[in-house]
Amino acid sequence: MAGSAQVNMGTREVMDIRQAADYLGISADTLYRYASEGFVPAFKLGNRWRFRKSLLDGWMDEKSGVSVAPPVQVEKKKPVARAR
């Protein structure tokens, strides 16, 4: 992609190591080490690390002790039989 202008359209869902490090507020070297050790959710595309924003958000919530409430399930009640 040589010569293409980078357009900043907010945070992308899939980020490279530099973008993810900026998003997390840590150095790229630290994030590389975390990814290599399996400490942070990441995957390799070819030989380069990639990070999904949604997984990083969930990981940060987990590490910070934020509990995400499970979806509320509404019980369906049987209809009441009519009196005869």
PDB file of N, CA, C and O in Angstrom:
ATOM      1  N   MET A   1       0.821  -1.185   0.000  1.00  0.00           N
ATOM      2  CA  MET A   1       0.000   0.000   0.000  1.00  0.00           C
ATOM      3  C   MET A   1       0.864   1.248   0.000  1.00  0.00           C
ATOM      4  O   MET A   1       0.523   2.243   0.640  1.00  0.00           O
ATOM      5  N   ALA A   2       1.938   1.204  -0.687  1.00  0.00           N
ATOM      6  CA  ALA A   2       2.848   2.344  -0.726  1.00  0.00           C
ATOM      7  C   ALA A   2       2.171   3.515  -1.407  1.00  0.00           C
ATOM      8  O   ALA A   2       1.528   3.369  -2.447  1.00  0.00           O
ATOM      9  N   GLY A   3       2.329   4.683  -0.800  1.00  0.00           N
ATOM     10  CA  GLY A   3       1.788   5.885  -1.385  1.00  0.00           C
ATOM     11  C   GLY A   3       0.352   6.177  -1.026  1.00  0.00           C
ATOM     12  O   GLY A   3      -0.158   7.243  -1.371  1.00  0.00           O
ATOM     13  N   SER A   4      -0.317   5.270  -0.346  1.00  0.00           N
ATOM     14  CA  SER A   4      -1.708   5.530   0.010  1.00  0.00           C
ATOM     15  C   SER A   4      -1.760   6.365   1.279  1.00  0.00           C
ATOM     16  O   SER A   4      -1.001   6.137   2.220  1.00  0.00           O
ATOM     17  N   ALA A   5      -2.661   7.328   1.290  1.00  0.00           N
ATOM     18  CA  ALA A   5      -2.816   8.200   2.457  1.00  0.00           C
ATOM     19  C   ALA A   5      -3.611   7.456   3.516  1.00  0.00           C
ATOM     20  O   ALA A   5      -4.590   6.774   3.213  1.00  0.00           O
ATOM     21  N   GLN A   6      -3.178   7.596   4.763  1.00  0.00           N
ATOM     22  CA  GLN A   6      -3.891   6.936   5.850  1.00  0.00           C
ATOM     23  C   GLN A   6      -4.992   7.862   6.333  1.00  0.00           C
ATOM     24  O   GLN A   6      -4.724   8.996   6.732  1.00  0.00           O
ATOM     25  N   VAL A   7      -6.210   7.391   6.300  1.00  0.00           N
ATOM     26  CA  VAL A   7      -7.350   8.177   6.732  1.00  0.00           C
ATOM     27  C   VAL A   7      -7.726   7.725   8.126  1.00  0.00           C
ATOM     28  O   VAL A   7      -7.958   6.539   8.359  1.00  0.00           O
ATOM     29  N   ASN A   8      -7.785   8.666   9.055  1.00  0.00           N
ATOM     30  CA  ASN A   8      -8.143   8.324  10.428  1.00  0.00           C
ATOM     31  C   ASN A   8      -9.655   8.370  10.569  1.00  0.00           C
ATOM     32  O   ASN A   8     -10.244   9.442  10.705  1.00  0.00           O
ATOM     33  N   MET A   9     -10.277   7.199  10.535  1.00  0.00           N
ATOM     34  CA  MET A   9     -11.723   7.104  10.655  1.00  0.00           C
ATOM     35  C   MET A   9     -12.072   6.467  11.986  1.00  0.00           C
ATOM     36  O   MET A   9     -12.950   5.606  12.047  1.00  0.00           O
ATOM     37  N   GLY A  10     -11.399   6.873  13.053  1.00  0.00           N
ATOM     38  CA  GLY A  10     -11.649   6.284  14.353  1.00  0.00           C
ATOM     39  C   GLY A  10     -10.847   5.016  14.505  1.00  0.00           C
ATOM     40  O   GLY A  10     -10.000   4.697  13.671  1.00  0.00           O
ATOM     41  N   THR A  11     -11.116   4.303  15.562  1.00  0.00           N
ATOM     42  CA  THR A  11     -10.397   3.068  15.826  1.00  0.00           C
ATOM     43  C   THR A  11     -10.992   1.947  14.987  1.00  0.00           C
ATOM     44  O   THR A  11     -12.208   1.756  14.947  1.00  0.00           O
ATOM     45  N   ARG A  12     -10.121   1.217  14.324  1.00  0.00           N
ATOM     46  CA  ARG A  12     -10.572   0.114  13.472  1.00  0.00           C
ATOM     47  C   ARG A  12     -10.882  -1.115  14.318  1.00  0.00           C
ATOM     48  O   ARG A  12     -10.405  -1.230  15.447  1.00  0.00           O
ATOM     49  N   GLU A  13     -11.670  -2.023  13.784  1.00  0.00           N
ATOM     50  CA  GLU A  13     -11.973  -3.268  14.492  1.00  0.00           C
ATOM     51  C   GLU A  13     -10.750  -4.171  14.537  1.00  0.00           C
ATOM     52  O   GLU A  13     -10.495  -4.804  15.561  1.00  0.00           O
ATOM     53  N   VAL A  14      -9.988  -4.244  13.452  1.00  0.00           N
ATOM     54  CA  VAL A  14      -8.767  -5.041  13.434  1.00  0.00           C
ATOM     55  C   VAL A  14      -7.594  -4.068  13.305  1.00  0.00           C
ATOM     56  O   VAL A  14      -7.515  -3.280  12.363  1.00  0.00           O
ATOM     57  N   MET A  15      -6.693  -4.149  14.276  1.00  0.00           N
ATOM     58  CA  MET A  15      -5.586  -3.203  14.334  1.00  0.00           C
ATOM     59  C   MET A  15      -4.254  -3.931  14.249  1.00  0.00           C
ATOM     60  O   MET A  15      -4.138  -5.091  14.645  1.00  0.00           O
ATOM     61  N   ASP A  16      -3.241  -3.226  13.722  1.00  0.00           N
ATOM     62  CA  ASP A  16      -1.890  -3.767  13.757  1.00  0.00           C
ATOM     63  C   ASP A  16      -1.285  -3.452  15.124  1.00  0.00           C
ATOM     64  O   ASP A  16      -1.938  -2.851  15.978  1.00  0.00           O
ATOM     65  N   ILE A  17      -0.056  -3.856  15.319  1.00  0.00           N
ATOM     66  CA  ILE A  17       0.545  -3.725  16.649  1.00  0.00           C
ATOM     67  C   ILE A  17       0.689  -2.266  17.070  1.00  0.00           C
ATOM     68  O   ILE A  17       0.499  -1.947  18.243  1.00  0.00           O
ATOM     69  N   ARG A  18       1.019  -1.381  16.142  1.00  0.00           N
ATOM     70  CA  ARG A  18       1.188   0.031  16.478  1.00  0.00           C
ATOM     71  C   ARG A  18      -0.152   0.669  16.857  1.00  0.00           C
ATOM     72  O   ARG A  18      -0.243   1.408  17.837  1.00  0.00           O
ATOM     73  N   GLN A  19      -1.186   0.374  16.068  1.00  0.00           N
ATOM     74  CA  GLN A  19      -2.510   0.925  16.351  1.00  0.00           C
ATOM     75  C   GLN A  19      -3.043   0.409  17.683  1.00  0.00           C
ATOM     76  O   GLN A  19      -3.595   1.171  18.477  1.00  0.00           O
ATOM     77  N   ALA A  20      -2.874  -0.890  17.923  1.00  0.00           N
ATOM     78  CA  ALA A  20      -3.366  -1.483  19.175  1.00  0.00           C
ATOM     79  C   ALA A  20      -2.590  -0.959  20.375  1.00  0.00           C
ATOM     80  O   ALA A  20      -3.173  -0.733  21.436  1.00  0.00           O
ATOM     81  N   ALA A  21      -1.289  -0.764  20.222  1.00  0.00           N
ATOM     82  CA  ALA A  21      -0.482  -0.220  21.318  1.00  0.00           C
ATOM     83  C   ALA A  21      -0.935   1.199  21.651  1.00  0.00           C
ATOM     84  O   ALA A  21      -1.045   1.550  22.826  1.00  0.00           O
ATOM     85  N   ASP A  22      -1.198   2.017  20.634  1.00  0.00           N
ATOM     86  CA  ASP A  22      -1.718   3.368  20.861  1.00  0.00           C
ATOM     87  C   ASP A  22      -3.065   3.308  21.561  1.00  0.00           C
ATOM     88  O   ASP A  22      -3.324   4.073  22.490  1.00  0.00           O
ATOM     89  N   TYR A  23      -3.929   2.392  21.112  1.00  0.00           N
ATOM     90  CA  TYR A  23      -5.260   2.240  21.706  1.00  0.00           C
ATOM     91  C   TYR A  23      -5.165   1.867  23.183  1.00  0.00           C
ATOM     92  O   TYR A  23      -5.926   2.374  24.007  1.00  0.00           O
ATOM     93  N   LEU A  24      -4.231   0.980  23.513  1.00  0.00           N
ATOM     94  CA  LEU A  24      -4.074   0.524  24.899  1.00  0.00           C
ATOM     95  C   LEU A  24      -3.217   1.472  25.737  1.00  0.00           C
ATOM     96  O   LEU A  24      -3.220   1.392  26.966  1.00  0.00           O
ATOM     97  N   GLY A  25      -2.492   2.360  25.081  1.00  0.00           N
ATOM     98  CA  GLY A  25      -1.638   3.293  25.803  1.00  0.00           C
ATOM     99  C   GLY A  25      -0.363   2.667  26.336  1.00  0.00           C
ATOM    100  O   GLY A  25       0.141   3.055  27.389  1.00  0.00           O
ATOM    101  N   ILE A  26       0.157   1.683  25.589  1.00  0.00           N
ATOM    102  CA  ILE A  26       1.415   1.039  25.969  1.00  0.00           C
ATOM    103  C   ILE A  26       2.341   1.049  24.766  1.00  0.00           C
ATOM    104  O   ILE A  26       1.918   1.377  23.658  1.00  0.00           O
ATOM    105  N   SER A  27       3.603   0.691  24.976  1.00  0.00           N
ATOM    106  CA  SER A  27       4.546   0.669  23.855  1.00  0.00           C
ATOM    107  C   SER A  27       4.292  -0.554  22.975  1.00  0.00           C
ATOM    108  O   SER A  27       3.762  -1.570  23.427  1.00  0.00           O
ATOM    109  N   ALA A  28       4.682  -0.428  21.715  1.00  0.00           N
ATOM    110  CA  ALA A  28       4.543  -1.547  20.781  1.00  0.00           C
ATOM    111  C   ALA A  28       5.398  -2.731  21.229  1.00  0.00           C
ATOM    112  O   ALA A  28       5.006  -3.883  21.045  1.00  0.00           O
ATOM    113  N   ASP A  29       6.562  -2.452  21.816  1.00  0.00           N
ATOM    114  CA  ASP A  29       7.425  -3.537  22.305  1.00  0.00           C
ATOM    115  C   ASP A  29       6.734  -4.329  23.412  1.00  0.00           C
ATOM    116  O   ASP A  29       6.787  -5.559  23.428  1.00  0.00           O
ATOM    117  N   THR A  30       6.088  -3.624  24.334  1.00  0.00           N
ATOM    118  CA  THR A  30       5.368  -4.303  25.424  1.00  0.00           C
ATOM    119  C   THR A  30       4.217  -5.123  24.866  1.00  0.00           C
ATOM    120  O   THR A  30       4.013  -6.265  25.279  1.00  0.00           O
ATOM    121  N   LEU A  31       3.465  -4.555  23.935  1.00  0.00           N
ATOM    122  CA  LEU A  31       2.340  -5.282  23.353  1.00  0.00           C
ATOM    123  C   LEU A  31       2.826  -6.501  22.582  1.00  0.00           C
ATOM    124  O   LEU A  31       2.185  -7.552  22.629  1.00  0.00           O
ATOM    125  N   TYR A  32       3.936  -6.383  21.881  1.00  0.00           N
ATOM    126  CA  TYR A  32       4.500  -7.525  21.161  1.00  0.00           C
ATOM    127  C   TYR A  32       4.823  -8.649  22.144  1.00  0.00           C
ATOM    128  O   TYR A  32       4.525  -9.813  21.881  1.00  0.00           O
ATOM    129  N   ARG A  33       5.427  -8.300  23.269  1.00  0.00           N
ATOM    130  CA  ARG A  33       5.759  -9.304  24.286  1.00  0.00           C
ATOM    131  C   ARG A  33       4.475  -9.938  24.841  1.00  0.00           C
ATOM    132  O   ARG A  33       4.395 -11.158  24.980  1.00  0.00           O
ATOM    133  N   TYR A  34       3.470  -9.107  25.158  1.00  0.00           N
ATOM    134  CA  TYR A  34       2.194  -9.629  25.675  1.00  0.00           C
ATOM    135  C   TYR A  34       1.556 -10.597  24.673  1.00  0.00           C
ATOM    136  O   TYR A  34       1.065 -11.656  25.064  1.00  0.00           O
ATOM    137  N   ALA A  35       1.560 -10.242  23.389  1.00  0.00           N
ATOM    138  CA  ALA A  35       0.962 -11.104  22.366  1.00  0.00           C
ATOM    139  C   ALA A  35       1.734 -12.412  22.248  1.00  0.00           C
ATOM    140  O   ALA A  35       1.136 -13.483  22.145  1.00  0.00           O
ATOM    141  N   SER A  36       3.056 -12.324  22.264  1.00  0.00           N
ATOM    142  CA  SER A  36       3.892 -13.526  22.142  1.00  0.00           C
ATOM    143  C   SER A  36       3.692 -14.474  23.308  1.00  0.00           C
ATOM    144  O   SER A  36       3.781 -15.690  23.145  1.00  0.00           O
ATOM    145  N   GLU A  37       3.422 -13.922  24.493  1.00  0.00           N
ATOM    146  CA  GLU A  37       3.221 -14.736  25.696  1.00  0.00           C
ATOM    147  C   GLU A  37       1.772 -15.186  25.863  1.00  0.00           C
ATOM    148  O   GLU A  37       1.463 -15.942  26.785  1.00  0.00           O
ATOM    149  N   GLY A  38       0.882 -14.732  24.984  1.00  0.00           N
ATOM    150  CA  GLY A  38      -0.529 -15.107  25.090  1.00  0.00           C
ATOM    151  C   GLY A  38      -1.268 -14.355  26.177  1.00  0.00           C
ATOM    152  O   GLY A  38      -2.360 -14.760  26.574  1.00  0.00           O
ATOM    153  N   PHE A  39      -0.692 -13.267  26.665  1.00  0.00           N
ATOM    154  CA  PHE A  39      -1.304 -12.489  27.746  1.00  0.00           C
ATOM    155  C   PHE A  39      -2.463 -11.635  27.243  1.00  0.00           C
ATOM    156  O   PHE A  39      -3.421 -11.392  27.978  1.00  0.00           O
ATOM    157  N   VAL A  40      -2.380 -11.186  26.012  1.00  0.00           N
ATOM    158  CA  VAL A  40      -3.400 -10.332  25.413  1.00  0.00           C
ATOM    159  C   VAL A  40      -3.982 -11.071  24.205  1.00  0.00           C
ATOM    160  O   VAL A  40      -3.245 -11.769  23.508  1.00  0.00           O
ATOM    161  N   PRO A  41      -5.290 -10.935  23.940  1.00  0.00           N
ATOM    162  CA  PRO A  41      -5.878 -11.629  22.790  1.00  0.00           C
ATOM    163  C   PRO A  41      -5.345 -11.061  21.474  1.00  0.00           C
ATOM    164  O   PRO A  41      -5.462  -9.865  21.208  1.00  0.00           O
ATOM    165  N   ALA A  42      -4.764 -11.927  20.665  1.00  0.00           N
ATOM    166  CA  ALA A  42      -4.173 -11.506  19.396  1.00  0.00           C
ATOM    167  C   ALA A  42      -4.111 -12.708  18.459  1.00  0.00           C
ATOM    168  O   ALA A  42      -4.232 -13.855  18.888  1.00  0.00           O
ATOM    169  N   PHE A  43      -3.922 -12.428  17.190  1.00  0.00           N
ATOM    170  CA  PHE A  43      -3.730 -13.502  16.218  1.00  0.00           C
ATOM    171  C   PHE A  43      -2.719 -13.033  15.186  1.00  0.00           C
ATOM    172  O   PHE A  43      -2.485 -11.836  15.016  1.00  0.00           O
ATOM    173  N   LYS A  44      -2.134 -13.989  14.513  1.00  0.00           N
ATOM    174  CA  LYS A  44      -1.156 -13.651  13.485  1.00  0.00           C
ATOM    175  C   LYS A  44      -1.803 -13.768  12.119  1.00  0.00           C
ATOM    176  O   LYS A  44      -2.494 -14.740  11.815  1.00  0.00           O
ATOM    177  N   LEU A  45      -1.562 -12.756  11.307  1.00  0.00           N
ATOM    178  CA  LEU A  45      -1.971 -12.760   9.910  1.00  0.00           C
ATOM    179  C   LEU A  45      -0.665 -12.731   9.134  1.00  0.00           C
ATOM    180  O   LEU A  45       0.004 -11.700   9.059  1.00  0.00           O
ATOM    181  N   GLY A  46      -0.309 -13.873   8.558  1.00  0.00           N
ATOM    182  CA  GLY A  46       1.033 -14.012   8.001  1.00  0.00           C
ATOM    183  C   GLY A  46       2.005 -14.060   9.165  1.00  0.00           C
ATOM    184  O   GLY A  46       1.883 -14.914  10.043  1.00  0.00           O
ATOM    185  N   ASN A  47       2.961 -13.156   9.179  1.00  0.00           N
ATOM    186  CA  ASN A  47       3.893 -13.136  10.303  1.00  0.00           C
ATOM    187  C   ASN A  47       3.711 -11.881  11.164  1.00  0.00           C
ATOM    188  O   ASN A  47       4.600 -11.521  11.936  1.00  0.00           O
ATOM    189  N   ARG A  48       2.569 -11.227  11.031  1.00  0.00           N
ATOM    190  CA  ARG A  48       2.315  -9.990  11.774  1.00  0.00           C
ATOM    191  C   ARG A  48       1.150 -10.150  12.737  1.00  0.00           C
ATOM    192  O   ARG A  48       0.135 -10.763  12.407  1.00  0.00           O
ATOM    193  N   TRP A  49       1.308  -9.595  13.923  1.00  0.00           N
ATOM    194  CA  TRP A  49       0.259  -9.651  14.930  1.00  0.00           C
ATOM    195  C   TRP A  49      -0.881  -8.712  14.564  1.00  0.00           C
ATOM    196  O   TRP A  49      -0.659  -7.609  14.066  1.00  0.00           O
ATOM    197  N   ARG A  50      -2.104  -9.166  14.820  1.00  0.00           N
ATOM    198  CA  ARG A  50      -3.316  -8.364  14.631  1.00  0.00           C
ATOM    199  C   ARG A  50      -4.150  -8.471  15.890  1.00  0.00           C
ATOM    200  O   ARG A  50      -4.092  -9.471  16.606  1.00  0.00           O
ATOM    201  N   PHE A  51      -4.924  -7.433  16.155  1.00  0.00           N
ATOM    202  CA  PHE A  51      -5.706  -7.335  17.393  1.00  0.00           C
ATOM    203  C   PHE A  51      -7.107  -6.852  17.062  1.00  0.00           C
ATOM    204  O   PHE A  51      -7.276  -5.845  16.375  1.00  0.00           O
ATOM    205  N   ARG A  52      -8.120  -7.576  17.554  1.00  0.00           N
ATOM    206  CA  ARG A  52      -9.510  -7.150  17.365  1.00  0.00           C
ATOM    207  C   ARG A  52      -9.902  -6.238  18.520  1.00  0.00           C
ATOM    208  O   ARG A  52      -9.741  -6.595  19.687  1.00  0.00           O
ATOM    209  N   LYS A  53     -10.410  -5.077  18.190  1.00  0.00           N
ATOM    210  CA  LYS A  53     -10.796  -4.085  19.192  1.00  0.00           C
ATOM    211  C   LYS A  53     -11.794  -4.667  20.186  1.00  0.00           C
ATOM    212  O   LYS A  53     -11.657  -4.455  21.391  1.00  0.00           O
ATOM    213  N   SER A  54     -12.785  -5.390  19.704  1.00  0.00           N
ATOM    214  CA  SER A  54     -13.803  -5.940  20.590  1.00  0.00           C
ATOM    215  C   SER A  54     -13.198  -6.919  21.602  1.00  0.00           C
ATOM    216  O   SER A  54     -13.622  -6.958  22.757  1.00  0.00           O
ATOM    217  N   LEU A  55     -12.206  -7.710  21.167  1.00  0.00           N
ATOM    218  CA  LEU A  55     -11.558  -8.643  22.094  1.00  0.00           C
ATOM    219  C   LEU A  55     -10.675  -7.898  23.091  1.00  0.00           C
ATOM    220  O   LEU A  55     -10.599  -8.276  24.260  1.00  0.00           O
ATOM    221  N   LEU A  56     -10.005  -6.836  22.628  1.00  0.00           N
ATOM    222  CA  LEU A  56      -9.196  -6.038  23.550  1.00  0.00           C
ATOM    223  C   LEU A  56     -10.080  -5.349  24.587  1.00  0.00           C
ATOM    224  O   LEU A  56      -9.716  -5.265  25.759  1.00  0.00           O
ATOM    225  N   ASP A  57     -11.247  -4.854  24.154  1.00  0.00           N
ATOM    226  CA  ASP A  57     -12.178  -4.214  25.092  1.00  0.00           C
ATOM    227  C   ASP A  57     -12.638  -5.209  26.156  1.00  0.00           C
ATOM    228  O   ASP A  57     -12.682  -4.880  27.341  1.00  0.00           O
ATOM    229  N   GLY A  58     -12.980  -6.422  25.730  1.00  0.00           N
ATOM    230  CA  GLY A  58     -13.393  -7.460  26.676  1.00  0.00           C
ATOM    231  C   GLY A  58     -12.264  -7.852  27.618  1.00  0.00           C
ATOM    232  O   GLY A  58     -12.488  -8.073  28.808  1.00  0.00           O
ATOM    233  N   TRP A  59     -11.049  -7.937  27.083  1.00  0.00           N
ATOM    234  CA  TRP A  59      -9.875  -8.271  27.885  1.00  0.00           C
ATOM    235  C   TRP A  59      -9.621  -7.195  28.925  1.00  0.00           C
ATOM    236  O   TRP A  59      -9.326  -7.503  30.079  1.00  0.00           O
ATOM    237  N   MET A  60      -9.733  -5.923  28.523  1.00  0.00           N
ATOM    238  CA  MET A  60      -9.533  -4.827  29.473  1.00  0.00           C
ATOM    239  C   MET A  60     -10.607  -4.837  30.557  1.00  0.00           C
ATOM    240  O   MET A  60     -10.312  -4.598  31.728  1.00  0.00           O
ATOM    241  N   ASP A  61     -11.849  -5.114  30.169  1.00  0.00           N
ATOM    242  CA  ASP A  61     -12.926  -5.215  31.161  1.00  0.00           C
ATOM    243  C   ASP A  61     -12.628  -6.309  32.168  1.00  0.00           C
ATOM    244  O   ASP A  61     -12.780  -6.115  33.374  1.00  0.00           O
ATOM    245  N   GLU A  62     -12.197  -7.472  31.661  1.00  0.00           N
ATOM    246  CA  GLU A  62     -11.875  -8.607  32.532  1.00  0.00           C
ATOM    247  C   GLU A  62     -10.729  -8.258  33.486  1.00  0.00           C
ATOM    248  O   GLU A  62     -10.811  -8.532  34.683  1.00  0.00           O
ATOM    249  N   LYS A  63      -9.674  -7.661  32.961  1.00  0.00           N
ATOM    250  CA  LYS A  63      -8.503  -7.338  33.774  1.00  0.00           C
ATOM    251  C   LYS A  63      -8.785  -6.230  34.787  1.00  0.00           C
ATOM    252  O   LYS A  63      -8.150  -6.178  35.840  1.00  0.00           O
ATOM    253  N   SER A  64      -9.730  -5.349  34.476  1.00  0.00           N
ATOM    254  CA  SER A  64     -10.033  -4.245  35.386  1.00  0.00           C
ATOM    255  C   SER A  64     -11.137  -4.594  36.373  1.00  0.00           C
ATOM    256  O   SER A  64     -11.509  -3.773  37.212  1.00  0.00           O
ATOM    257  N   GLY A  65     -11.664  -5.818  36.272  1.00  0.00           N
ATOM    258  CA  GLY A  65     -12.684  -6.255  37.220  1.00  0.00           C
ATOM    259  C   GLY A  65     -14.090  -5.821  36.862  1.00  0.00           C
ATOM    260  O   GLY A  65     -15.007  -5.966  37.671  1.00  0.00           O
ATOM    261  N   VAL A  66     -14.275  -5.294  35.667  1.00  0.00           N
ATOM    262  CA  VAL A  66     -15.616  -4.900  35.231  1.00  0.00           C
ATOM    263  C   VAL A  66     -16.373  -6.171  34.882  1.00  0.00           C
ATOM    264  O   VAL A  66     -15.911  -6.979  34.077  1.00  0.00           O
ATOM    265  N   SER A  67     -17.528  -6.340  35.488  1.00  0.00           N
ATOM    266  CA  SER A  67     -18.319  -7.519  35.158  1.00  0.00           C
ATOM    267  C   SER A  67     -19.439  -7.106  34.223  1.00  0.00           C
ATOM    268  O   SER A  67     -20.184  -6.161  34.483  1.00  0.00           O
ATOM    269  N   VAL A  68     -19.530  -7.831  33.146  1.00  0.00           N
ATOM    270  CA  VAL A  68     -20.577  -7.586  32.179  1.00  0.00           C
ATOM    271  C   VAL A  68     -21.731  -8.505  32.530  1.00  0.00           C
ATOM    272  O   VAL A  68     -21.580  -9.727  32.563  1.00  0.00           O
ATOM    273  N   ALA A  69     -22.887  -7.908  32.791  1.00  0.00           N
ATOM    274  CA  ALA A  69     -24.052  -8.695  33.186  1.00  0.00           C
ATOM    275  C   ALA A  69     -24.521  -9.549  32.017  1.00  0.00           C
ATOM    276  O   ALA A  69     -24.575  -9.077  30.881  1.00  0.00           O
ATOM    277  N   PRO A  70     -24.860 -10.800  32.291  1.00  0.00           N
ATOM    278  CA  PRO A  70     -25.384 -11.639  31.210  1.00  0.00           C
ATOM    279  C   PRO A  70     -26.731 -11.108  30.759  1.00  0.00           C
ATOM    280  O   PRO A  70     -27.421 -10.447  31.535  1.00  0.00           O
ATOM    281  N   PRO A  71     -27.115 -11.377  29.540  1.00  0.00           N
ATOM    282  CA  PRO A  71     -28.409 -10.884  29.070  1.00  0.00           C
ATOM    283  C   PRO A  71     -29.539 -11.434  29.926  1.00  0.00           C
ATOM    284  O   PRO A  71     -29.520 -12.599  30.321  1.00  0.00           O
ATOM    285  N   VAL A  72     -30.512 -10.598  30.207  1.00  0.00           N
ATOM    286  CA  VAL A  72     -31.651 -10.994  31.026  1.00  0.00           C
ATOM    287  C   VAL A  72     -32.593 -11.823  30.178  1.00  0.00           C
ATOM    288  O   VAL A  72     -32.995 -11.421  29.086  1.00  0.00           O
ATOM    289  N   GLN A  73     -32.938 -12.999  30.707  1.00  0.00           N
ATOM    290  CA  GLN A  73     -33.875 -13.853  29.999  1.00  0.00           C
ATOM    291  C   GLN A  73     -35.247 -13.724  30.659  1.00  0.00           C
ATOM    292  O   GLN A  73     -35.403 -13.906  31.867  1.00  0.00           O
ATOM    293  N   VAL A  74     -36.218 -13.408  29.832  1.00  0.00           N
ATOM    294  CA  VAL A  74     -37.573 -13.250  30.331  1.00  0.00           C
ATOM    295  C   VAL A  74     -38.265 -14.595  30.220  1.00  0.00           C
ATOM    296  O   VAL A  74     -38.278 -15.226  29.163  1.00  0.00           O
ATOM    297  N   GLU A  75     -38.847 -15.025  31.355  1.00  0.00           N
ATOM    298  CA  GLU A  75     -39.558 -16.294  31.354  1.00  0.00           C
ATOM    299  C   GLU A  75     -40.886 -16.125  30.647  1.00  0.00           C
ATOM    300  O   GLU A  75     -41.644 -15.195  30.923  1.00  0.00           O
ATOM    301  N   LYS A  76     -41.153 -17.036  29.735  1.00  0.00           N
ATOM    302  CA  LYS A  76     -42.452 -17.000  29.068  1.00  0.00           C
ATOM    303  C   LYS A  76     -43.406 -17.856  29.882  1.00  0.00           C
ATOM    304  O   LYS A  76     -43.158 -19.036  30.132  1.00  0.00           O
ATOM    305  N   LYS A  77     -44.485 -17.240  30.280  1.00  0.00           N
ATOM    306  CA  LYS A  77     -45.476 -17.968  31.078  1.00  0.00           C
ATOM    307  C   LYS A  77     -46.543 -18.525  30.161  1.00  0.00           C
ATOM    308  O   LYS A  77     -46.873 -17.959  29.118  1.00  0.00           O
ATOM    309  N   LYS A  78     -47.066 -19.656  30.593  1.00  0.00           N
ATOM    310  CA  LYS A  78     -48.150 -20.253  29.828  1.00  0.00           C
ATOM    311  C   LYS A  78     -49.390 -19.395  30.022  1.00  0.00           C
ATOM    312  O   LYS A  78     -49.618 -18.852  31.103  1.00  0.00           O
ATOM    313  N   PRO A  79     -50.187 -19.277  28.973  1.00  0.00           N
ATOM    314  CA  PRO A  79     -51.420 -18.497  29.126  1.00  0.00           C
ATOM    315  C   PRO A  79     -52.342 -19.162  30.150  1.00  0.00           C
ATOM    316  O   PRO A  79     -52.409 -20.388  30.236  1.00  0.00           O
ATOM    317  N   VAL A  80     -53.031 -18.358  30.904  1.00  0.00           N
ATOM    318  CA  VAL A  80     -53.960 -18.861  31.906  1.00  0.00           C
ATOM    319  C   VAL A  80     -55.203 -19.370  31.197  1.00  0.00           C
ATOM    320  O   VAL A  80     -55.753 -18.709  30.316  1.00  0.00           O
ATOM    321  N   ALA A  81     -55.639 -20.573  31.606  1.00  0.00           N
ATOM    322  CA  ALA A  81     -56.837 -21.143  30.989  1.00  0.00           C
ATOM    323  C   ALA A  81     -58.060 -20.345  31.418  1.00  0.00           C
ATOM    324  O   ALA A  81     -58.170 -19.922  32.569  1.00  0.00           O
ATOM    325  N   ARG A  82     -58.949 -20.152  30.505  1.00  0.00           N
ATOM    326  CA  ARG A  82     -60.172 -19.393  30.805  1.00  0.00           C
ATOM    327  C   ARG A  82     -61.110 -20.220  31.656  1.00  0.00           C
ATOM    328  O   ARG A  82     -61.234 -21.432  31.478  1.00  0.00           O
ATOM    329  N   ALA A  83     -61.765 -19.550  32.580  1.00  0.00           N
ATOM    330  CA  ALA A  83     -62.762 -20.249  33.405  1.00  0.00           C
ATOM    331  C   ALA A  83     -63.975 -20.551  32.532  1.00  0.00           C
ATOM    332  O   ALA A  83     -64.349 -19.755  31.671  1.00  0.00           O
ATOM    333  N   ARG A  84     -64.586 -21.720  32.769  1.00  0.00           N
ATOM    334  CA  ARG A  84     -65.743 -22.106  31.956  1.00  0.00           C
ATOM    335  C   ARG A  84     -67.012 -21.870  32.689  1.00  0.00           C
ATOM    336  O   ARG A  84     -68.090 -22.138  32.158  1.00  0.00           O
TER     337      ARG A  84
END
